[in-house]
Amino acid sequence: MSLKEKIDVLDFLISILKEHEESLYEITQRLEKLSERLESGEIKPEDKKLIEEAKREAEEVVSSKSSILIVDDDEFLTETFKVILETVGYHVEIAASGMQAIHKTRDRNYDLIILDIKLPDINGDEVARIMKKQGKKTKIVMITGYEKLAEGLKDEPVEVKEVLMKPVSPNSLLTVTKKVLQDNK
């Protein structure tokens, strides 16, 4: 990744953090008002409804946190993807090889696997086939730097939902991730 691309990624992450900062500020303000009302003893029936609604919203946020496994031997790429996806609220784990990914999926179910086609030990399409044989119904997004490989990936017997060409922009990563996970529900 070039210096310009790294700067673009950092700028993008900063903009996401600013958006989240504004949301957190609004939530903090609401909680402070609610806390003041509770402390003053002015609890009304609508306050109880508000509290229950806030609890439900918080539970939805926690339970909707999708889990993603990123499989690639490029450490910079996986760490960058992890930061981008965690910044917007996903739970992300990393595997540096196909066998490591297979091992991780035995112990855990992921909502999405972002899988490089060219791995040092076993190709990504073979990893996907093994996971399918294990009964995993996880959605898969393949990433590759080889255009010829990308052309045939959607015809695989495993469920490859999208193919991203390297270098992957932060916007493409987030757009495809959101789309595939929404299709997953």
C-alpha positions as CSV (number, residue, x, y, z in Angstrom):
1,M,0.0,0.0,0.0
2,S,1.4,3.4,-1.0
3,L,1.8,6.3,1.4
4,K,-1.1,8.1,-0.2
5,E,-3.3,5.1,0.2
6,K,-2.3,4.8,3.9
7,I,-3.1,8.5,4.4
8,D,-6.5,8.0,2.7
9,V,-7.3,5.1,5.0
10,L,-6.3,7.2,8.1
11,D,-8.4,10.1,6.9
12,F,-11.3,7.8,6.4
13,L,-10.9,6.3,9.9
14,I,-10.8,9.8,11.4
15,S,-14.1,10.7,9.7
16,I,-15.7,7.5,11.0
17,L,-14.5,8.3,14.5
18,K,-15.9,11.8,14.3
19,E,-19.3,10.4,13.3
20,H,-19.2,8.0,16.3
21,E,-18.1,10.8,18.6
22,E,-21.2,12.8,17.6
23,S,-23.4,9.8,18.3
24,L,-21.8,9.1,21.6
25,Y,-22.2,12.8,22.6
26,E,-25.9,12.6,21.9
27,I,-26.3,9.4,23.8
28,T,-24.3,10.9,26.7
29,Q,-26.6,13.9,26.8
30,R,-29.7,11.7,26.8
31,L,-28.3,9.6,29.7
32,E,-27.3,12.7,31.7
33,K,-30.9,14.1,31.4
34,L,-32.4,10.8,32.4
35,S,-30.0,10.5,35.3
36,E,-30.9,14.0,36.5
37,R,-34.6,13.1,36.4
38,L,-34.1,9.9,38.2
39,E,-32.0,11.6,40.9
40,S,-34.6,14.4,41.4
41,G,-37.3,11.8,42.1
42,E,-39.4,12.9,39.2
43,I,-40.0,9.4,37.8
44,K,-43.1,9.3,35.7
45,P,-44.7,6.4,33.7
46,E,-43.2,7.7,30.5
47,D,-39.8,7.7,32.1
48,K,-40.1,4.0,32.8
49,K,-41.1,3.5,29.1
50,L,-38.1,5.5,28.1
51,I,-35.8,3.4,30.3
52,E,-37.2,0.1,28.9
53,E,-36.8,1.4,25.4
54,A,-33.2,2.4,26.0
55,K,-32.5,-1.0,27.5
56,R,-34.0,-2.7,24.4
57,E,-32.0,-0.4,22.1
58,A,-28.8,-1.2,24.0
59,E,-29.5,-5.0,23.8
60,E,-30.1,-4.7,20.1
61,V,-26.8,-2.9,19.5
62,V,-24.9,-5.6,21.5
63,S,-26.7,-8.5,19.9
64,S,-26.4,-7.1,16.4
65,K,-22.6,-6.9,16.5
66,S,-21.7,-9.2,13.7
67,S,-18.6,-11.3,13.8
68,I,-16.1,-11.3,10.9
69,L,-13.0,-13.4,10.2
70,I,-10.4,-11.9,7.9
71,V,-8.1,-14.5,6.3
72,D,-5.0,-13.1,4.6
73,D,-1.3,-13.5,5.0
74,D,-0.7,-9.8,4.5
75,E,-0.5,-8.5,8.0
76,F,-0.9,-4.8,7.1
77,L,-4.0,-5.6,5.1
78,T,-5.6,-7.6,7.8
79,E,-4.8,-5.1,10.5
80,T,-6.2,-2.2,8.4
81,F,-9.4,-4.1,7.6
82,K,-9.7,-5.0,11.3
83,V,-9.4,-1.3,12.4
84,I,-11.9,-0.2,9.7
85,L,-14.5,-2.8,10.6
86,E,-14.1,-2.5,14.4
87,T,-14.4,1.2,14.1
88,V,-18.0,0.8,12.8
89,G,-18.9,-1.8,15.4
90,Y,-18.1,-5.2,14.0
91,H,-16.3,-7.9,16.1
92,V,-13.2,-8.9,14.0
93,E,-10.7,-11.8,14.2
94,I,-7.8,-12.5,12.0
95,A,-6.3,-15.7,10.5
96,A,-3.0,-15.6,8.6
97,S,-3.4,-18.9,6.8
98,G,-6.0,-21.3,5.5
99,M,-5.4,-23.9,8.2
100,Q,-5.6,-21.2,10.9
101,A,-9.0,-20.1,9.5
102,I,-10.3,-23.7,9.4
103,H,-9.3,-24.2,13.0
104,K,-10.9,-20.9,14.1
105,T,-14.2,-21.8,12.3
106,R,-14.3,-25.2,14.1
107,D,-14.5,-23.3,17.5
108,R,-16.7,-20.4,16.4
109,N,-19.4,-19.4,14.0
110,Y,-18.8,-16.2,12.0
111,D,-21.4,-14.1,10.2
112,L,-18.9,-13.3,7.5
113,I,-15.5,-14.5,6.3
114,I,-13.4,-12.2,4.2
115,L,-11.0,-14.7,2.5
116,D,-8.0,-14.2,0.3
117,I,-7.8,-16.6,-2.6
118,K,-4.0,-17.0,-2.5
119,L,-2.8,-18.1,0.9
120,P,0.6,-19.6,1.8
121,D,-0.7,-23.1,2.7
122,I,-4.0,-23.7,1.0
123,N,-6.0,-21.7,-1.5
124,G,-9.0,-19.7,-0.2
125,D,-11.5,-21.5,-2.4
126,E,-10.4,-24.8,-0.9
127,V,-10.8,-23.3,2.6
128,A,-14.3,-22.4,1.7
129,R,-15.1,-25.9,0.4
130,I,-13.8,-27.4,3.7
131,M,-15.9,-25.1,5.7
132,K,-19.0,-26.0,3.7
133,K,-18.2,-29.7,4.3
134,Q,-18.1,-28.9,8.0
135,G,-21.7,-27.6,7.6
136,K,-20.8,-23.9,8.0
137,K,-23.3,-21.6,6.4
138,T,-21.1,-18.5,6.8
139,K,-21.2,-15.9,4.0
140,I,-17.9,-15.5,2.2
141,V,-16.3,-12.5,0.5
142,M,-13.2,-13.4,-1.5
143,I,-10.4,-10.9,-2.0
144,T,-7.8,-11.3,-4.7
145,G,-5.2,-9.3,-6.6
146,Y,-5.6,-11.6,-9.6
147,E,-8.3,-10.5,-12.0
148,K,-8.4,-13.9,-13.8
149,L,-9.1,-15.7,-10.5
150,A,-11.8,-13.2,-9.6
151,E,-13.8,-14.0,-12.8
152,G,-14.6,-17.6,-11.8
153,L,-15.1,-17.2,-8.0
154,K,-18.8,-16.5,-8.1
155,D,-19.4,-19.8,-9.9
156,E,-17.8,-21.8,-7.1
157,P,-20.0,-24.4,-5.4
158,V,-19.4,-22.6,-2.1
159,E,-21.4,-19.5,-1.5
160,V,-19.1,-16.6,-2.5
161,K,-21.3,-13.5,-2.1
162,E,-18.8,-10.9,-3.5
163,V,-15.3,-10.7,-4.9
164,L,-13.2,-7.7,-4.0
165,M,-10.1,-6.8,-6.1
166,K,-7.0,-5.6,-4.2
167,P,-6.3,-2.9,-3.3
168,V,-9.6,-2.7,-1.5
169,S,-10.7,0.8,-0.6
170,P,-12.2,1.4,2.9
171,N,-15.5,2.4,1.3
172,S,-15.7,-0.8,-0.8
173,L,-14.9,-2.9,2.2
174,L,-17.6,-1.3,4.3
175,T,-20.2,-1.3,1.5
176,V,-19.7,-4.9,0.6
177,T,-19.6,-6.0,4.3
178,K,-22.8,-4.2,5.1
179,K,-24.6,-5.6,2.0
180,V,-23.5,-9.2,2.6
181,L,-24.4,-9.1,6.3
182,Q,-27.8,-7.6,5.6
183,D,-28.5,-10.4,3.1
184,N,-27.4,-12.8,5.9
185,K,-30.4,-11.8,8.1
